[in-house]
Amino acid sequence: MTWVLDLDGVVWLASEPIPGAADAVARLRAAGERVVFCTNYSGPRLHEQEAKLAGLGIPAAGDVLTSAMAAARLVEPGERVLICGGPGVAEAMEARGAVPVRDGDAEAVAVGFHRDFDYERMRVAVR
């Protein structure tokens, strides 16, 4: 069986670990269960998510799926993708073989949380 655990609110809450989460994951894995992690927080790069889990005592290299990674599966390698998101979105598009761009023509637009959002970015994305 595979367990798919959300990160924020299940494993951690903001920057604080949920009490008992690391132990629960360890017990599941010790019992032969596969445990993977998902998040709709697309901003951070994958290695940052994995490092945060490792810092809580949960090894997770290769076991994290972000919403940016899921979105990247919707584009084709070689397509230009306008990025309206954080570094995790661009990283996921690059890993897919797409070409992330910040302006200019594109075949797709990928939107995710980013601190530099403004209405000009939205105008460019709509164009």
All heavy atoms as an XYZ file, in Angstrom:
936
protein
N       0.848     -1.173      0.000
C       0.000      0.000      0.000
C       0.895      1.237      0.000
O       1.982      1.232      0.554
C      -0.897     -0.005      1.237
C      -1.739      1.238      1.354
S      -2.823      1.251      2.799
C      -4.139      0.247      2.181
N       0.405      2.293     -0.593
C       1.113      3.580     -0.593
C       0.279      4.603      0.155
O      -0.919      4.744     -0.098
C       1.360      4.063     -2.037
O       2.174      3.103     -2.707
C       2.056      5.412     -2.038
N       0.918      5.302      1.049
C       0.305      6.393      1.778
C       0.767      7.703      1.141
O       1.959      7.918      0.951
C       0.743      6.379      3.238
C       0.242      5.193      3.990
C       0.698      3.911      3.897
C      -0.810      5.178      4.931
N      -0.002      3.101      4.735
C      -0.948      3.852      5.388
C      -1.654      6.153      5.451
C      -1.894      3.478      6.325
C      -2.600      5.777      6.389
C      -2.710      4.453      6.818
N      -0.179      8.578      0.796
C       0.133      9.894      0.229
C      -0.252     10.928      1.285
O      -1.431     11.081      1.598
C      -0.630     10.142     -1.092
C      -0.274     11.507     -1.661
C      -0.349      9.032     -2.095
N       0.759     11.580      1.828
C       0.523     12.536      2.905
C       0.736     13.963      2.419
O       1.760     14.272      1.798
C       1.486     12.271      4.067
C       1.470     10.868      4.665
C       2.474     10.783      5.808
C       0.085     10.474      5.119
N      -0.210     14.826      2.712
C      -0.028     16.255      2.462
C       1.021     16.755      3.441
O       1.220     16.173      4.511
C      -1.363     16.986      2.664
C      -1.300     18.452      2.275
O      -0.434     18.829      1.463
O      -2.115     19.222      2.791
N       1.711     17.801      3.094
C       2.755     18.317      3.974
C       2.202     19.303      5.001
O       2.226     19.029      6.195
C       3.877     18.955      3.148
C       4.706     17.958      2.349
C       5.736     18.675      1.485
C       5.386     16.966      3.272
N       1.695     20.451      4.546
C       1.254     21.475      5.486
C      -0.057     21.063      6.144
O      -1.065     20.859      5.465
C       1.113     22.829      4.787
C       1.056     23.979      5.773
O       1.606     23.837      6.889
O       0.478     25.028      5.441
N      -0.010     20.916      7.439
C      -1.185     20.515      8.202
C      -1.201     19.038      8.555
O      -1.997     18.607      9.384
N      -0.336     18.251      7.932
C      -0.257     16.819      8.226
C       1.123     16.472      8.788
O       1.236     15.815      9.818
C      -0.564     15.968      6.973
C      -0.399     14.484      7.260
C      -1.983     16.262      6.462
N       2.172     16.911      8.096
C       3.538     16.653      8.545
C       4.075     17.862      9.317
O       4.777     17.722     10.305
C       4.448     16.311      7.350
C       5.890     16.116      7.789
C       3.934     15.059      6.639
N       3.765     19.055      8.823
C       4.149     20.280      9.519
C       3.018     21.282      9.406
O       2.098     21.132      8.593
C       5.453     20.856      8.982
C       5.471     21.238      7.518
C       4.672     22.140      6.870
C       6.344     20.724      6.516
N       4.998     22.224      5.541
C       6.033     21.367      5.296
C       7.383     19.801      6.524
C       6.696     21.100      4.106
C       8.045     19.542      5.337
C       7.702     20.193      4.150
N       3.072     22.282     10.239
C       2.128     23.396     10.178
C       2.974     24.656     10.113
O       3.637     25.007     11.084
C       1.209     23.420     11.390
C       0.093     24.457     11.366
C      -0.779     24.305     10.131
C      -0.766     24.346     12.617
N       3.000     25.267      8.922
C       3.902     26.390      8.628
C       5.330     25.897      8.811
O       5.781     25.070      8.046
C       3.560     27.601      9.462
N       6.016     26.333      9.840
C       7.398     25.874     10.026
C       7.541     24.935     11.224
O       8.643     24.523     11.561
C       8.326     27.082     10.199
O       7.927     27.815     11.342
N       6.444     24.570     11.835
C       6.488     23.706     13.018
C       6.075     22.275     12.675
O       5.056     22.065     12.010
C       5.549     24.251     14.095
C       5.955     25.603     14.633
C       7.310     25.570     15.309
O       7.582     24.632     16.082
O       8.114     26.487     15.048
N       6.841     21.291     13.138
C       6.458     19.898     12.882
C       5.187     19.531     13.648
O       4.964     20.010     14.757
C       7.658     19.097     13.391
C       8.356     19.995     14.353
C       8.077     21.408     13.911
N       4.371     18.712     13.041
C       3.202     18.164     13.735
C       3.716     17.083     14.682
O       4.427     16.165     14.242
C       2.182     17.565     12.738
C       1.678     18.636     11.752
C       1.041     16.870     13.459
C       0.758     19.675     12.327
N       3.401     17.165     15.966
C       3.891     16.156     16.910
C       3.485     14.739     16.481
O       2.328     14.486     16.141
C       3.213     16.539     18.231
C       2.915     18.008     18.086
C       2.597     18.203     16.622
N       4.459     13.853     16.468
C       4.214     12.454     16.140
C       4.253     12.119     14.662
O       4.231     10.941     14.296
N       4.338     13.140     13.788
C       4.296     12.865     12.345
C       5.509     12.061     11.894
O       5.366     11.074     11.161
C       4.193     14.171     11.552
N       6.697     12.462     12.306
C       7.909     11.747     11.889
C       7.881     10.304     12.387
O       8.242      9.378     11.646
C       9.159     12.462     12.396
N       7.437     10.101     13.610
C       7.349      8.749     14.160
C       6.328      7.912     13.393
O       6.567      6.735     13.107
C       6.984      8.807     15.641
C       6.988      7.438     16.284
O       8.003      6.723     16.147
O       5.962      7.081     16.905
N       5.202      8.503     13.047
C       4.172      7.781     12.293
C       4.696      7.348     10.924
O       4.468      6.217     10.490
C       2.926      8.646     12.144
N       5.423      8.253     10.244
C       6.007      7.910      8.943
C       7.015      6.780      9.107
O       7.018      5.819      8.330
C       6.655      9.147      8.278
C       7.458      8.750      7.049
C       5.578     10.173      7.913
N       7.855      6.873     10.137
C       8.856      5.822     10.385
C       8.182      4.482     10.652
O       8.633      3.436     10.147
C       9.756      6.222     11.553
N       7.108      4.482     11.422
C       6.395      3.221     11.717
C       5.771      2.638     10.455
O       5.817      1.427     10.242
C       5.333      3.455     12.788
C       5.922      3.627     14.183
C       4.878      3.523     15.291
N       3.598      4.107     14.947
C       3.142      5.266     15.403
N       3.863      5.981     16.237
N       1.971      5.718     15.039
N       5.181      3.481      9.622
C       4.599      2.989      8.370
C       5.674      2.356      7.491
O       5.498      1.261      6.955
C       3.906      4.117      7.613
C       2.564      4.580      8.164
C       2.135      5.895      7.514
C       1.511      3.505      7.954
N       6.777      3.044      7.346
C       7.856      2.519      6.510
C       8.429      1.236      7.090
O       8.749      0.301      6.352
C       8.937      3.581      6.322
C       8.482      4.693      5.370
C       9.507      5.783      5.248
N       9.202      6.679      4.127
C       9.777      7.841      3.941
N      10.724      8.263      4.786
N       9.453      8.596      2.910
N       8.579      1.172      8.417
C       9.091     -0.041      9.068
C       8.159     -1.226      8.838
O       8.607     -2.379      8.796
C       9.291      0.208     10.560
N       6.876     -0.928      8.650
C       5.888     -1.981      8.387
C       5.827     -2.348      6.904
O       4.993     -3.146      6.494
C       4.505     -1.531      8.877
N       6.710     -1.750      6.092
C       6.755     -2.079      4.673
C       5.856     -1.236      3.797
O       5.722     -1.512      2.603
N       5.255     -0.207      4.377
C       4.367      0.671      3.609
C       5.202      1.730      2.886
O       6.220      2.191      3.397
C       3.364      1.362      4.535
C       2.509      0.417      5.348
C       1.454     -0.304      4.546
O       1.072      0.184      3.469
O       1.005     -1.377      4.994
N       4.757      2.108      1.707
C       5.399      3.214      0.993
C       4.718      4.499      1.434
O       3.490      4.572      1.518
C       5.259      3.035     -0.516
C       5.908      4.181     -1.279
C       6.380      3.784     -2.652
N       7.224      4.848     -3.179
C       6.913      5.584     -4.231
N       5.800      5.353     -4.896
N       7.723      6.539     -4.639
N       5.512      5.523      1.709
C       4.983      6.823      2.112
C       5.569      7.871      1.178
O       6.782      7.969      1.017
C       5.345      7.172      3.578
C       4.779      8.524      3.965
C       4.835      6.091      4.524
N       4.682      8.629      0.544
C       5.090      9.740     -0.310
C       4.372     10.992      0.171
O       3.420     10.920      0.945
C       4.806      9.463     -1.807
C       5.614      8.275     -2.301
C       3.326      9.244     -2.057
N       4.845     12.124     -0.294
C       4.347     13.402      0.196
C       3.915     14.273     -0.963
O       4.549     14.270     -2.019
C       5.450     14.103      1.001
C       5.986     13.234      2.094
C       7.082     12.419      1.859
C       5.379     13.197      3.331
C       7.573     11.575      2.852
C       5.856     12.357      4.328
C       6.952     11.553      4.085
N       2.825     15.005     -0.769
C       2.351     15.912     -1.816
C       2.071     17.274     -1.191
O       1.819     17.376      0.006
C       1.110     15.353     -2.510
S      -0.323     15.205     -1.437
N       2.151     18.277     -2.040
C       1.870     19.627     -1.572
C       1.355     20.474     -2.724
O       1.786     20.303     -3.861
C       3.118     20.286     -0.945
O       2.766     21.606     -0.518
C       4.281     20.352     -1.924
N       0.458     21.374     -2.411
C       0.000     22.324     -3.418
C       0.815     23.618     -3.353
O       0.534     24.564     -4.060
C      -1.498     22.620     -3.264
C      -1.827     23.307     -1.959
O      -1.018     23.352     -1.034
N      -3.040     23.827     -1.854
N       1.844     23.621     -2.550
C       2.721     24.789     -2.432
C       3.820     24.660     -3.479
O       4.785     23.931     -3.316
C       3.293     24.871     -1.019
C       4.075     26.123     -0.726
C       3.744     27.348     -1.305
C       5.145     26.089      0.144
C       4.465     28.497     -1.029
C       5.868     27.241      0.429
C       5.524     28.438     -0.158
O       6.240     29.572      0.113
N       3.664     25.385     -4.564
C       4.554     25.239     -5.717
C       5.788     26.122     -5.657
O       6.690     25.971     -6.476
C       3.786     25.575     -6.999
O       3.379     26.943     -6.978
N       5.855     27.048     -4.721
C       6.926     28.031     -4.697
C       8.328     27.480     -4.490
O       9.239     27.783     -5.254
N       8.558     26.682     -3.444
C       9.923     26.198     -3.190
C      10.381     25.167     -4.220
O       9.570     24.475     -4.842
C       9.833     25.543     -1.814
C       8.545     25.962     -1.234
C       7.643     26.303     -2.375
N      11.691     25.068     -4.359
C      12.272     24.019     -5.196
C      12.116     22.677     -4.484
O      11.997     22.612     -3.267
C      13.739     24.318     -5.462
C      13.948     25.515     -6.371
C      15.442     25.771     -6.585
N      15.641     26.842     -7.518
C      15.761     28.124     -7.178
N      15.710     28.480     -5.914
N      15.941     29.053     -8.093
N      12.154     21.627     -5.267
C      11.964     20.279     -4.743
C      12.966     19.964     -3.636
O      12.585     19.435     -2.584
C      12.067     19.256     -5.878
C      11.896     17.799     -5.487
C      10.542     17.551     -4.831
C      12.062     16.922     -6.718
N      14.232     20.290     -3.841
C      15.231     19.958     -2.817
C      14.961     20.691     -1.498
O      15.304     20.195     -0.431
C      16.657     20.223     -3.321
C      17.058     21.663     -3.312
N      16.787     22.513     -4.359
C      17.688     22.392     -2.374
C      17.246     23.724     -4.064
N      17.797     23.679     -2.868
N      14.313     21.841     -1.556
C      13.965     22.557     -0.327
C      12.888     21.808      0.454
O      12.950     21.722      1.683
C      13.505     23.976     -0.654
C      14.604     24.843     -1.234
C      14.098     26.162     -1.788
O      13.046     26.185     -2.464
O      14.773     27.177     -1.552
N      11.908     21.262     -0.263
C      10.863     20.478      0.396
C      11.467     19.216      1.021
O      11.169     18.862      2.154
C       9.764     20.086     -0.609
C       9.053     21.250     -1.239
C       8.003     21.877     -0.343
O       7.971     21.678      0.860
N       7.120     22.647     -0.942
N      12.324     18.547      0.240
C      12.959     17.320      0.741
C      13.862     17.625      1.937
O      13.892     16.854      2.904
C      13.745     16.649     -0.376
C      12.860     16.092     -1.475
C      13.626     15.569     -2.673
O      14.818     15.892     -2.851
O      13.016     14.820     -3.459
N      14.572     18.740      1.895
C      15.453     19.115      3.003
C      14.651     19.448      4.259
O      15.068     19.122      5.373
C      16.331     20.304      2.608
N      13.512     20.084      4.089
C      12.673     20.408      5.251
C      12.190     19.118      5.910
O      12.210     18.998      7.137
C      11.493     21.292      4.827
C      10.682     21.813      6.000
C       9.646     22.833      5.552
C       8.815     23.337      6.716
N       7.834     24.342      6.293
N      11.791     18.144      5.097
C      11.392     16.853      5.651
C      12.564     16.169      6.353
O      12.417     15.653      7.468
C      10.829     15.949      4.543
C       9.414     16.288      4.107
C       9.117     15.713      2.732
C       8.418     15.779      5.128
N      13.720     16.180      5.727
C      14.903     15.565      6.336
C      15.228     16.228      7.666
O      15.620     15.549      8.627
C      16.093     15.645      5.381
N      15.044     17.532      7.730
C      15.281     18.258      8.969
C      14.341     17.851     10.090
O      14.636     18.051     11.267
N      13.228     17.264      9.718
C      12.272     16.755     10.715
C      12.502     15.279     11.009
O      11.735     14.656     11.731
C      10.829     16.952     10.218
C      10.386     18.379      9.955
C       8.962     18.403      9.390
C      10.478     19.212     11.216
N      13.542     14.725     10.395
C      13.826     13.310     10.606
C      13.088     12.392      9.661
O      12.940     11.202      9.925
N      12.614     12.930      8.539
C      11.873     12.129      7.554
C      12.627     12.158      6.232
O      12.541     13.128      5.478
C      10.440     12.686      7.351
C       9.682     12.731      8.673
C       9.694     11.851      6.320
C       8.341     13.448      8.597
N      13.379     11.109      5.920
C      14.040     11.071      4.613
C      12.977     11.006      3.514
O      12.036     10.220      3.610
C      14.862      9.788      4.647
C      14.738      9.226      6.019
C      13.630      9.934      6.716
N      13.130     11.842      2.492
C      12.072     11.893      1.480
C      12.598     12.127      0.073
O      11.820     12.470     -0.817
C      11.061     12.977      1.848
N      13.893     11.929     -0.157
C      14.440     12.140     -1.499
C      13.705     11.248     -2.495
O      13.618     10.040     -2.325
C      15.936     11.847     -1.520
N      13.128     11.871     -3.510
C      12.382     11.138     -4.526
C      10.952     10.809     -4.152
O      10.235     10.186     -4.932
N      10.526     11.232     -2.966
C       9.176     10.891     -2.488
C       8.262     12.100     -2.327
O       7.274     12.037     -1.605
C       9.268     10.150     -1.152
C       9.830      8.754     -1.289
O       9.706      8.165     -2.379
O      10.383      8.246     -0.297
N       8.583     13.209     -2.989
C       7.771     14.423     -2.875
C       7.209     14.783     -4.247
O       7.926     14.775     -5.241
C       8.594     15.602     -2.318
C       7.765     16.882     -2.295
C       9.111     15.284     -0.919
N       5.927     15.080     -4.290
C       5.260     15.555     -5.505
C       4.641     16.904     -5.192
O       3.826     17.023     -4.273
C       4.169     14.579     -5.960
C       3.328     15.050     -7.142
C       4.182     15.154     -8.402
C       2.154     14.128     -7.362
N       5.036     17.918     -5.955
C       4.473     19.253     -5.760
C       3.429     19.536     -6.840
O       3.401     18.878     -7.885
C       5.569     20.334     -5.836
O       6.046     20.417     -7.178
C       6.721     20.029     -4.878
N       2.617     20.537     -6.602
C       1.633     20.923     -7.618
C       2.338     21.410     -8.879
O       1.823     21.221     -9.985
C       0.697     21.994     -7.065
O       1.417     23.115     -6.602
N       3.514     21.999     -8.735
C       4.273     22.427     -9.915
C       4.685     21.221    -10.756
O       4.641     21.268    -11.989
C       5.499     23.221     -9.488
N       5.079     20.143    -10.099
C       5.454     18.932    -10.825
C       4.244     18.334    -11.550
O       4.361     17.867    -12.686
C       6.061     17.912     -9.859
C       7.383     18.366     -9.262
S       7.888     17.402     -7.805
C       8.234     15.809     -8.559
N       3.091     18.368    -10.899
C       1.867     17.862    -11.536
C       1.511     18.720    -12.752
O       1.161     18.193    -13.813
C       0.715     17.848    -10.534
N       1.636     20.041    -12.614
C       1.342     20.934    -13.732
C       2.303     20.700    -14.888
O       1.911     20.755    -16.062
C       1.401     22.395    -13.273
N       3.551     20.424    -14.575
C       4.555     20.214    -15.620
C       4.221     19.008    -16.493
O       4.585     18.974    -17.670
C       5.942     20.052    -14.996
N       3.516     18.059    -15.950
C       3.132     16.885    -16.741
C       2.111     17.233    -17.824
O       1.866     16.439    -18.731
C       2.596     15.786    -15.841
C       3.680     15.220    -14.911
C       3.165     14.105    -14.048
N       2.673     12.999    -14.846
C       3.391     11.936    -15.196
N       4.637     11.844    -14.823
N       2.847     10.966    -15.907
N       1.527     18.422    -17.739
C       0.525     18.849    -18.716
C       1.135     19.553    -19.921
O       0.421     19.869    -20.867
C      -0.500     19.768    -18.051
C      -1.283     19.144    -16.899
C      -2.156     20.189    -16.228
C      -2.112     17.961    -17.383
N       2.436     19.816    -19.884
C       3.096     20.458    -21.013
C       4.036     19.457    -21.675
O       4.409     18.451    -21.077
C       3.867     21.738    -20.603
C       2.920     22.751    -19.976
C       5.008     21.429    -19.675
N       4.385     19.754    -22.898
C       5.268     18.866    -23.651
C       6.709     19.367    -23.587
O       6.944     20.577    -23.558
C       4.820     18.788    -25.116
C       3.453     18.151    -25.294
C       3.390     16.716    -24.821
O       4.392     15.979    -24.982
O       2.348     16.323    -24.254
N       7.662     18.451    -23.584
C       9.053     18.876    -23.649
C       9.272     19.784    -24.863
O       8.715     19.540    -25.936
C       9.821     17.559    -23.799
C       8.928     16.546    -23.131
C       7.531     16.992    -23.470
N      10.042     20.827    -24.656
C      10.321     21.786    -25.719
C       9.352     22.950    -25.772
O       9.662     23.976    -26.383
N       8.182     22.819    -25.169
C       7.236     23.942    -25.167
C       7.763     25.075    -24.297
O       8.381     24.845    -23.257
C       5.864     23.503    -24.630
C       5.051     22.732    -25.614
C       3.643     22.443    -25.114
O       3.443     22.149    -23.918
O       2.729     22.510    -25.949
N       7.487     26.292    -24.745
C       7.798     27.478    -23.944
C       6.643     27.705    -22.974
O       5.485     27.716    -23.375
C       7.994     28.696    -24.842
C       9.267     28.625    -25.680
C       9.360     29.747    -26.705
N       9.149     31.062    -26.150
C      10.109     31.841    -25.640
N      11.357     31.418    -25.620
N       9.826     33.044    -25.160
N       6.988     27.859    -21.697
C       5.981     28.030    -20.649
C       6.253     29.336    -19.912
O       7.332     29.512    -19.322
C       6.002     26.854    -19.650
C       4.940     27.053    -18.575
C       5.795     25.532    -20.378
N       5.294     30.251    -19.966
C       5.401     31.505    -19.240
C       5.209     31.207    -17.758
O       4.193     30.639    -17.354
C       4.348     32.502    -19.720
C       4.362     33.847    -19.019
C       5.610     34.633    -19.402
C       3.115     34.633    -19.349
N       6.186     31.571    -16.949
C       6.161     31.278    -15.519
C       5.610     32.468    -14.748
O       6.167     33.569    -14.783
C       7.574     30.940    -14.992
C       8.175     29.783    -15.779
C       7.537     30.647    -13.492
C       7.433     28.483    -15.693
N       4.512     32.246    -14.085
C       3.939     33.203    -13.138
C       3.907     32.484    -11.798
O       2.844     32.102    -11.289
C       2.538     33.625    -13.557
S       2.478     34.539    -15.084
N       5.082     32.227    -11.279
C       5.198     31.450    -10.050
C       6.611     31.533     -9.519
O       7.475     32.196    -10.092
N       6.827     30.823     -8.445
C       8.122     30.824     -7.791
C       9.113     29.899     -8.456
O       8.832     29.281     -9.498
N      10.287     29.775     -7.849
C      11.338     28.953     -8.441
C      10.978     27.482     -8.587
O      11.479     26.800     -9.479
C      12.537     29.154     -7.509
C      12.013     29.818     -6.300
C      10.707     30.446     -6.637
N      10.095     26.997     -7.745
C       9.670     25.595     -7.859
C       8.913     25.320     -9.145
O       8.995     24.221     -9.702
N       8.182     26.307     -9.637
C       7.432     26.146    -10.883
C       8.409     26.073    -12.060
O       8.306     25.183    -12.911
C       6.411     27.288    -11.074
C       5.691     27.145    -12.404
C       5.411     27.312     -9.920
N       9.353     26.990    -12.099
C      10.350     26.980    -13.185
C      11.160     25.687    -13.151
O      11.408     25.077    -14.198
C      11.262     28.190    -13.066
N      11.558     25.253    -11.959
C      12.333     24.019    -11.826
C      11.568     22.810    -12.371
O      12.122     21.982    -13.093
C      12.680     23.782    -10.361
C      13.399     22.461    -10.113
C      13.565     22.183     -8.642
O      12.541     21.981     -7.940
O      14.722     22.177     -8.193
N      10.283     22.723    -12.046
C       9.468     21.599    -12.508
C       9.329     21.610    -14.029
O       9.371     20.558    -14.670
C       8.094     21.633    -11.843
N       9.182     22.792    -14.606
C       9.072     22.885    -16.064
C      10.385     22.475    -16.721
O      10.381     21.747    -17.725
C       8.664     24.292    -16.491
C       7.277     24.704    -16.040
S       5.987     23.592    -16.641
C       4.730     23.854    -15.397
N      11.502     22.916    -16.165
C      12.804     22.531    -16.702
C      13.009     21.017    -16.614
O      13.510     20.403    -17.554
C      13.926     23.252    -15.956
C      14.012     24.719    -16.282
C      14.994     25.466    -15.385
O      15.450     24.917    -14.356
O      15.301     26.622    -15.724
N      12.613     20.431    -15.482
C      12.760     18.985    -15.305
C      11.935     18.220    -16.342
O      12.319     17.129    -16.774
C      12.352     18.578    -13.888
N      10.835     18.793    -16.761
C       9.974     18.184    -17.776
C      10.572     18.335    -19.173
O      10.188     17.633    -20.108
C       8.583     18.820    -17.710
C       7.615     18.429    -18.776
C       7.152     17.004    -18.606
N       6.067     16.746    -19.560
C       5.777     15.563    -20.013
N       6.428     14.505    -19.596
N       4.811     15.406    -20.883
N      11.503     19.268    -19.312
C      12.082     19.520    -20.627
C      11.438     20.683    -21.336
O      11.743     20.971    -22.492
N      10.540     21.372    -20.641
C       9.929     22.581    -21.195
C      10.902     23.739    -21.001
O      11.879     23.635    -20.265
C       8.597     22.870    -20.498
N      10.605     24.855    -21.649
C      11.471     26.027    -21.583
C      10.738     27.117    -20.801
O       9.816     27.745    -21.332
C      11.825     26.532    -23.002
C      12.714     27.758    -22.929
C      12.452     25.422    -23.820
N      11.110     27.330    -19.538
C      10.429     28.381    -18.776
C      10.892     29.762    -19.236
O      12.085     29.986    -19.449
C      10.863     28.115    -17.332
C      12.077     27.276    -17.419
C      12.070     26.592    -18.742
N       9.933     30.672    -19.421
C      10.239     32.046    -19.810
C       9.482     32.996    -18.892
O       8.453     32.632    -18.324
C       9.881     32.318    -21.296
C      10.716     31.443    -22.225
C       8.399     32.107    -21.560
N       9.994     34.194    -18.750
C       9.343     35.214    -17.914
C       8.570     36.221    -18.754
O       7.772     36.993    -18.238
C      10.371     35.933    -17.055
C      11.097     35.064    -16.066
C      10.263     34.545    -14.955
N       9.807     35.603    -14.074
C       8.959     35.421    -13.085
N       8.479     34.234    -12.832
N       8.585     36.419    -12.341
N       8.815     36.257    -20.062
C       8.046     37.124    -20.952
C       8.193     36.593    -22.373
O       8.937     35.657    -22.622
C       8.485     38.589    -20.845
C       9.975     38.770    -21.031
O      10.584     38.019    -21.814
O      10.535     39.667    -20.395
N       7.454     37.184    -23.270
C       7.486     36.731    -24.656
C       6.432     35.671    -24.930
O       5.609     35.351    -24.082
N       6.484     35.154    -26.141
C       5.500     34.162    -26.553
C       5.715     32.843    -25.816
O       6.842     32.476    -25.491
C       5.601     33.924    -28.061
C       5.178     35.145    -28.866
O       4.373     35.941    -28.347
O       5.647     35.294    -30.003
N       4.608     32.146    -25.602
C       4.660     30.849    -24.924
C       3.454     30.025    -25.342
O       2.416     30.566    -25.724
C       4.676     31.035    -23.416
N       3.609     28.714    -25.264
C       2.497     27.810    -25.579
C       1.606     27.566    -24.362
O       0.468     27.115    -24.493
C       3.028     26.453    -26.077
C       3.577     26.461    -27.489
C       4.996     26.983    -27.567
O       5.800     26.749    -26.645
O       5.304     27.652    -28.567
N       2.135     27.829    -23.176
C       1.377     27.587    -21.946
C       1.781     28.609    -20.894
O       2.823     29.251    -20.997
C       1.650     26.174    -21.434
N       0.943     28.728    -19.877
C       1.224     29.579    -18.722
C       1.122     28.712    -17.478
O       0.149     27.978    -17.309
C       0.218     30.752    -18.620
C       0.463     31.578    -17.367
C       0.265     31.619    -19.862
N       2.135     28.775    -16.617
C       2.112     28.043    -15.347
C       2.041     29.063    -14.220
O       2.898     29.944    -14.107
C       3.351     27.173    -15.203
N       1.002     28.942    -13.400
C       0.768     29.897    -12.323
C       0.888     29.178    -10.988
O       0.361     28.084    -10.812
C      -0.633     30.534    -12.440
C      -0.885     31.505    -11.299
C      -0.796     31.222    -13.787
N       1.577     29.800    -10.075
C       1.705     29.285     -8.718
C       2.048     30.427     -7.790
O       2.287     31.561     -8.225
N       2.102     30.129     -6.504
C       2.406     31.161     -5.520
C       3.760     31.789     -5.817
O       4.737     31.101     -6.084
C       2.429     30.562     -4.110
C       2.783     31.575     -3.065
C       1.833     32.455     -2.595
C       4.074     31.657     -2.575
C       2.161     33.409     -1.646
C       4.417     32.607     -1.628
C       3.459     33.480     -1.163
N       3.786     33.130     -5.774
C       5.037     33.862     -5.899
C       4.867     35.239     -5.277
O       3.820     35.860     -5.372
C       5.514     33.942     -7.349
C       4.565     34.561     -8.318
N       3.352     34.013     -8.639
C       4.655     35.690     -9.043
C       2.738     34.773     -9.530
N       3.511     35.800     -9.787
N       5.901     35.680     -4.636
C       5.844     36.936     -3.893
C       5.954     38.172     -4.774
O       5.654     39.269     -4.331
C       6.923     36.957     -2.826
C       6.715     35.872     -1.790
C       7.481     36.142     -0.522
N       7.297     35.062      0.426
C       6.256     34.940      1.230
N       5.299     35.834      1.214
N       6.163     33.926      2.064
N       6.346     38.003     -6.029
C       6.477     39.165     -6.902
C       5.270     39.336     -7.823
O       5.345     40.026     -8.830
C       7.781     39.106     -7.706
C       7.855     37.896     -8.627
O       7.100     36.931     -8.430
O       8.687     37.925     -9.546
N       4.137     38.739     -7.455
C       2.920     38.884     -8.263
C       2.520     40.354     -8.357
O       2.577     41.098     -7.391
C       1.756     38.106     -7.644
C       0.450     38.390     -8.331
C       0.123     37.711     -9.487
C      -0.412     39.358     -7.857
C      -1.064     37.987    -10.147
C      -1.602     39.640     -8.511
C      -1.922     38.950     -9.660
N       2.098     40.746     -9.537
C       1.478     42.048     -9.725
C       0.555     41.960    -10.941
O       0.541     40.963    -11.657
C       2.512     43.177     -9.859
C       3.437     43.004    -11.061
O       3.100     42.270    -12.012
O       4.508     43.631    -11.046
N      -0.221     42.991    -11.160
C      -1.192     42.960    -12.248
C      -0.529     43.004    -13.622
O      -1.097     42.528    -14.596
C      -2.246     44.048    -12.075
C      -3.176     43.701    -10.941
C      -3.018     44.263     -9.686
C      -4.166     42.740    -11.122
C      -3.847     43.901     -8.628
C      -4.995     42.370    -10.078
C      -4.830     42.942     -8.840
O      -5.638     42.586     -7.806
N       0.663     43.535    -13.701
C       1.386     43.500    -14.976
C       1.701     42.056    -15.352
O       1.575     41.675    -16.508
C       2.680     44.326    -14.881
C       3.542     44.266    -16.131
C       2.845     44.777    -17.409
O       1.785     45.437    -17.323
O       3.358     44.494    -18.506
N       2.093     41.238    -14.386
C       2.356     39.810    -14.635
C       1.082     39.130    -15.128
O       1.109     38.300    -16.030
C       2.777     39.140    -13.351
C       4.041     38.633    -13.019
C       5.251     38.561    -13.805
N       5.452     37.261    -14.410
C       5.889     37.117    -15.644
N       6.183     38.116    -16.387
N       6.065     35.943    -16.149
N      -0.039     39.462    -14.515
C      -1.298     38.873    -14.929
C      -1.636     39.301    -16.351
O      -2.103     38.497    -17.148
C      -2.425     39.250    -13.958
C      -3.715     38.512    -14.253
S      -4.964     38.578    -12.957
C      -5.092     40.296    -12.593
N      -1.396     40.556    -16.680
C      -1.673     41.041    -18.027
C      -0.823     40.279    -19.047
O      -1.315     39.828    -20.077
C      -1.390     42.545    -18.145
C      -1.778     43.138    -19.510
C      -1.197     44.520    -19.717
N       0.268     44.520    -19.804
C       0.959     44.104    -20.867
N       0.349     43.610    -21.932
N       2.280     44.148    -20.864
N       0.462     40.089    -18.741
C       1.353     39.363    -19.632
C       0.868     37.916    -19.801
O       0.838     37.382    -20.911
C       2.815     39.401    -19.103
C       3.703     38.443    -19.851
C       3.352     40.828    -19.180
N       0.453     37.297    -18.704
C      -0.002     35.910    -18.762
C      -1.266     35.782    -19.615
O      -1.397     34.828    -20.393
C      -0.271     35.384    -17.354
N      -2.165     36.720    -19.487
C      -3.409     36.662    -20.246
C      -3.151     36.859    -21.745
O      -3.772     36.230    -22.584
C      -4.414     37.703    -19.732
C      -5.598     37.857    -20.648
C      -4.870     37.322    -18.333
N      -2.174     37.708    -22.051
C      -1.833     37.966    -23.431
C      -1.353     36.687    -24.078
O      -1.622     36.270    -25.120
C      -0.756     39.054    -23.512
C      -0.359     39.402    -24.931
C       0.821     40.351    -24.994
N       1.953     39.958    -24.182
C       2.920     39.118    -24.591
N       2.882     38.610    -25.765
N       3.918     38.827    -23.793
